Amino acid sequence: MSKTVIDYLENFCEEVTYQEFYRDIFPKGELESKGVYEKGKYNGIAVSISDEKKIKRYTITDELDKLDELCEGNDFCLMSPISYIGKSRKSENARFLYALTIDLDGIKQKPVENGKIPSDNGYPIGIANLFYQFDGHGESNYLPLPTYIVASGTGLHLYYVFKKPIPLFKNIVQQLEVMKKRLTWQLWTQGVSELQDKVQYESLFQGFRVVGTKTKIGTRVRAFLVDRGEKVDIQYLNEFVPEEYRVNNFVYKSELTLEKAKEQYPEWYEKRVVQKQPKGAWVCKRDLYDWWKRKIYAGAEEGHRYWCVMTLATYAVKCGISRTELEQDAMNMIEFLDKKSSEGNPFTVDDVLHALESYNDSYITYPIDTIVSRTGIPIEKNKRNGRKQKQHIKIMSAIRDIEYPNGEWRNKEGRPTKEQVVREYLKEHIEATKAEVIRETGLSKPTVYKYYEQVKTEILKIQAEINDLNKEKAYWENELSKVLAKSDQDNPYVRNDKKRIRHTIWELNMKIGKLK
């Protein structure tokens, strides 16, 4: 972290101690007290790693006294603003989220000219842009104001502390992950980071350097209160992301008990409850894990090293590799991966610790295409039981021809299915009765009756959505005409309004086109 960024934070924000910071995140009485079991209360979990690469886990109780021990030492320490049941930081043990935290690296620096701006690295134009755009200023108009900014050594962590903690049910986690990814993209790409083309997305369960502990450059992690340090809620964050990225459902939908699930879904119960297999998982031999280790040593390059180790962690989960073995293997890679570094970009223990956060169920279905893109290591896909695609198609085609020797499976001459015929007619004649559809299409009565209600309902629903979007589009087009009629078109606020409204109209056109 450059001195100029720290200077900026010192000038415009109020620094707080680690005790004040974590007490604000975990208010008094929120966590379980030391040695006392309290129903409905849980604990934080911190992880430290010594210079000898020895990893320890600490339970953070309501007293927060373990933080004193961590901050007095010189180990690397990570912690999430999350409470957990038990002593493991597995995602399935997470109970409540107290803050949404986003990592921001590569803050832009403007070179100093003629010494006008006294600085060691230049003017921190990136963080100046960041602050200007908070709460709807500047060109982007959509960067929410965080509660705290933490200087972690080489980057910033933005903490959006919630007014009330959010329960981490799976349906809520999925929505929060989508929102976090979108906010991360917005924060990295609006003139703030030099790495806008290499945005690094992290899990909701990611651990971050503990305030008050050692950074990778030898300083201490510092926390700064932004503005008045106001806490946020989901409704506030929703205002800064497009509709499809918003968190709207806070209801834990399933009311199915395990007893009923055992009766209704015996296969699911056996796999998920008895065998404790994670969702979407398949059992893999450790060969996959060992193969990926070899891939890393053979092909890992700068810019992809973090993702290579992260993928190793996901394969460890799939193959049943213990966290202890994974940590040892990853730590042993540091020296090799650091040799791939350019000046000023070392690969450190801190990078490994962050990558190992993916040792949980959230990444169990990590797509191969994403792995290839992020790691830079090519993977040749196999198809079905280890067969290559060409061989697999031949085998499946042979089976098909045995089952349908007369070619009944074909949609002959490419003609539309009967459902498509009903759908195409109703798209043009939505008011048509069933009798009219039968008469005009020539389809049989049972066929039309089979598809009529379902298809008509779908079409009406889509048409209603298109009508609503067109009304919204007309409103914004009218707003745009008002802005364009203003005389001071060079005013930054007017330019900002034009860009914001045009972006909204573009998004509406995209939605309408997709529905059509």
ChimeraX attribute file (.defattr): number of C-alpha atoms within 10 A of each C-alpha:
attribute: neighborCount
match mode: 1-to-1
recipient: residues
	/A:1	17
	/A:2	17
	/A:3	14
	/A:4	19
	/A:5	25
	/A:6	15
	/A:7	13
	/A:8	14
	/A:9	21
	/A:10	12
	/A:11	10
	/A:12	13
	/A:13	18
	/A:14	15
	/A:15	19
	/A:16	15
	/A:17	13
	/A:18	19
	/A:19	14
	/A:20	13
	/A:21	19
	/A:22	16
	/A:23	15
	/A:24	14
	/A:25	22
	/A:26	23
	/A:27	12
	/A:28	13
	/A:29	11
	/A:30	17
	/A:31	21
	/A:32	21
	/A:33	18
	/A:34	14
	/A:35	7
	/A:36	8
	/A:37	10
	/A:38	10
	/A:39	7
	/A:40	10
	/A:41	18
	/A:42	25
	/A:43	26
	/A:44	25
	/A:45	23
	/A:46	24
	/A:47	22
	/A:48	22
	/A:49	18
	/A:50	14
	/A:51	10
	/A:52	7
	/A:53	15
	/A:54	12
	/A:55	17
	/A:56	11
	/A:57	16
	/A:58	17
	/A:59	19
	/A:60	23
	/A:61	24
	/A:62	21
	/A:63	14
	/A:64	20
	/A:65	12
	/A:66	14
	/A:67	22
	/A:68	13
	/A:69	10
	/A:70	21
	/A:71	19
	/A:72	11
	/A:73	14
	/A:74	16
	/A:75	21
	/A:76	23
	/A:77	28
	/A:78	21
	/A:79	21
	/A:80	23
	/A:81	24
	/A:82	27
	/A:83	27
	/A:84	24
	/A:85	18
	/A:86	14
	/A:87	15
	/A:88	14
	/A:89	25
	/A:90	17
	/A:91	20
	/A:92	16
	/A:93	15
	/A:94	21
	/A:95	20
	/A:96	21
	/A:97	22
	/A:98	23
	/A:99	26
	/A:100	23
	/A:101	26
	/A:102	26
	/A:103	21
	/A:104	23
	/A:105	20
	/A:106	16
	/A:107	25
	/A:108	20
	/A:109	20
	/A:110	12
	/A:111	15
	/A:112	14
	/A:113	10
	/A:114	7
	/A:115	9
	/A:116	9
	/A:117	13
	/A:118	12
	/A:119	16
	/A:120	11
	/A:121	16
	/A:122	20
	/A:123	23
	/A:124	22
	/A:125	18
	/A:126	21
	/A:127	21
	/A:128	18
	/A:129	19
	/A:130	21
	/A:131	17
	/A:132	16
	/A:133	22
	/A:134	17
	/A:135	14
	/A:136	15
	/A:137	17
	/A:138	20
	/A:139	20
	/A:140	20
	/A:141	19
	/A:142	22
	/A:143	24
	/A:144	23
	/A:145	24
	/A:146	25
	/A:147	20
	/A:148	26
	/A:149	24
	/A:150	24
	/A:151	23
	/A:152	27
	/A:153	19
	/A:154	14
	/A:155	16
	/A:156	22
	/A:157	19
	/A:158	23
	/A:159	24
	/A:160	25
	/A:161	24
	/A:162	18
	/A:163	14
	/A:164	15
	/A:165	19
	/A:166	20
	/A:167	18
	/A:168	21
	/A:169	16
	/A:170	13
	/A:171	14
	/A:172	17
	/A:173	20
	/A:174	14
	/A:175	17
	/A:176	22
	/A:177	20
	/A:178	15
	/A:179	24
	/A:180	22
	/A:181	18
	/A:182	18
	/A:183	21
	/A:184	19
	/A:185	17
	/A:186	20
	/A:187	24
	/A:188	25
	/A:189	16
	/A:190	19
	/A:191	21
	/A:192	25
	/A:193	23
	/A:194	16
	/A:195	16
	/A:196	18
	/A:197	10
	/A:198	13
	/A:199	19
	/A:200	18
	/A:201	16
	/A:202	19
	/A:203	18
	/A:204	25
	/A:205	23
	/A:206	22
	/A:207	24
	/A:208	23
	/A:209	27
	/A:210	27
	/A:211	26
	/A:212	23
	/A:213	26
	/A:214	23
	/A:215	22
	/A:216	18
	/A:217	10
	/A:218	10
	/A:219	13
	/A:220	19
	/A:221	20
	/A:222	24
	/A:223	27
	/A:224	22
	/A:225	20
	/A:226	20
	/A:227	13
	/A:228	10
	/A:229	18
	/A:230	15
	/A:231	19
	/A:232	19
	/A:233	15
	/A:234	18
	/A:235	11
	/A:236	12
	/A:237	20
	/A:238	18
	/A:239	13
	/A:240	20
	/A:241	19
	/A:242	13
	/A:243	12
	/A:244	12
	/A:245	18
	/A:246	20
	/A:247	20
	/A:248	14
	/A:249	10
	/A:250	14
	/A:251	10
	/A:252	12
	/A:253	9
	/A:254	7
	/A:255	7
	/A:256	9
	/A:257	8
	/A:258	12
	/A:259	9
	/A:260	12
	/A:261	14
	/A:262	14
	/A:263	10
	/A:264	12
	/A:265	11
	/A:266	11
	/A:267	12
	/A:268	15
	/A:269	18
	/A:270	13
	/A:271	14
	/A:272	14
	/A:273	14
	/A:274	9
	/A:275	10
	/A:276	10
	/A:277	16
	/A:278	18
	/A:279	13
	/A:280	10
	/A:281	16
	/A:282	12
	/A:283	10
	/A:284	14
	/A:285	12
	/A:286	14
	/A:287	10
	/A:288	14
	/A:289	23
	/A:290	14
	/A:291	12
	/A:292	18
	/A:293	19
	/A:294	11
	/A:295	15
	/A:296	21
	/A:297	13
	/A:298	10
	/A:299	14
	/A:300	21
	/A:301	19
	/A:302	17
	/A:303	15
	/A:304	17
	/A:305	26
	/A:306	23
	/A:307	21
	/A:308	26
	/A:309	30
	/A:310	24
	/A:311	25
	/A:312	25
	/A:313	27
	/A:314	24
	/A:315	27
	/A:316	25
	/A:317	24
	/A:318	25
	/A:319	19
	/A:320	13
	/A:321	16
	/A:322	12
	/A:323	14
	/A:324	9
	/A:325	11
	/A:326	20
	/A:327	18
	/A:328	13
	/A:329	14
	/A:330	20
	/A:331	18
	/A:332	12
	/A:333	20
	/A:334	18
	/A:335	13
	/A:336	14
	/A:337	20
	/A:338	16
	/A:339	12
	/A:340	16
	/A:341	15
	/A:342	10
	/A:343	6
	/A:344	6
	/A:345	11
	/A:346	17
	/A:347	21
	/A:348	16
	/A:349	20
	/A:350	16
	/A:351	17
	/A:352	20
	/A:353	26
	/A:354	19
	/A:355	25
	/A:356	22
	/A:357	21
	/A:358	26
	/A:359	24
	/A:360	19
	/A:361	19
	/A:362	21
	/A:363	19
	/A:364	20
	/A:365	15
	/A:366	13
	/A:367	9
	/A:368	13
	/A:369	11
	/A:370	10
	/A:371	17
	/A:372	16
	/A:373	12
	/A:374	18
	/A:375	22
	/A:376	18
	/A:377	18
	/A:378	13
	/A:379	11
	/A:380	9
	/A:381	12
	/A:382	11
	/A:383	13
	/A:384	11
	/A:385	7
	/A:386	9
	/A:387	13
	/A:388	13
	/A:389	13
	/A:390	9
	/A:391	11
	/A:392	16
	/A:393	14
	/A:394	11
	/A:395	12
	/A:396	11
	/A:397	11
	/A:398	13
	/A:399	12
	/A:400	14
	/A:401	13
	/A:402	11
	/A:403	12
	/A:404	12
	/A:405	11
	/A:406	9
	/A:407	12
	/A:408	11
	/A:409	11
	/A:410	9
	/A:411	10
	/A:412	10
	/A:413	6
	/A:414	7
	/A:415	9
	/A:416	12
	/A:417	11
	/A:418	15
	/A:419	14
	/A:420	13
	/A:421	17
	/A:422	24
	/A:423	20
	/A:424	14
	/A:425	14
	/A:426	19
	/A:427	15
	/A:428	9
	/A:429	12
	/A:430	15
	/A:431	10
	/A:432	15
	/A:433	12
	/A:434	16
	/A:435	11
	/A:436	12
	/A:437	21
	/A:438	18
	/A:439	12
	/A:440	11
	/A:441	13
	/A:442	11
	/A:443	14
	/A:444	12
	/A:445	13
	/A:446	9
	/A:447	13
	/A:448	20
	/A:449	15
	/A:450	12
	/A:451	17
	/A:452	17
	/A:453	11
	/A:454	11
	/A:455	19
	/A:456	18
	/A:457	12
	/A:458	11
	/A:459	15
	/A:460	14
	/A:461	12
	/A:462	15
	/A:463	16
	/A:464	11
	/A:465	15
	/A:466	20
	/A:467	13
	/A:468	13
	/A:469	17
	/A:470	16
	/A:471	12
	/A:472	14
	/A:473	20
	/A:474	13
	/A:475	12
	/A:476	17
	/A:477	16
	/A:478	11
	/A:479	15
	/A:480	18
	/A:481	11
	/A:482	11
	/A:483	17
	/A:484	15
	/A:485	9
	/A:486	11
	/A:487	9
	/A:488	12
	/A:489	13
	/A:490	10
	/A:491	10
	/A:492	13
	/A:493	15
	/A:494	17
	/A:495	16
	/A:496	17
	/A:497	19
	/A:498	20
	/A:499	16
	/A:500	17
	/A:501	17
	/A:502	15
	/A:503	13
	/A:504	17
	/A:505	21
	/A:506	13
	/A:507	15
	/A:508	18
	/A:509	16
	/A:510	12
	/A:511	14
	/A:512	19
	/A:513	10
	/A:514	9
	/A:515	11
	/A:516	9
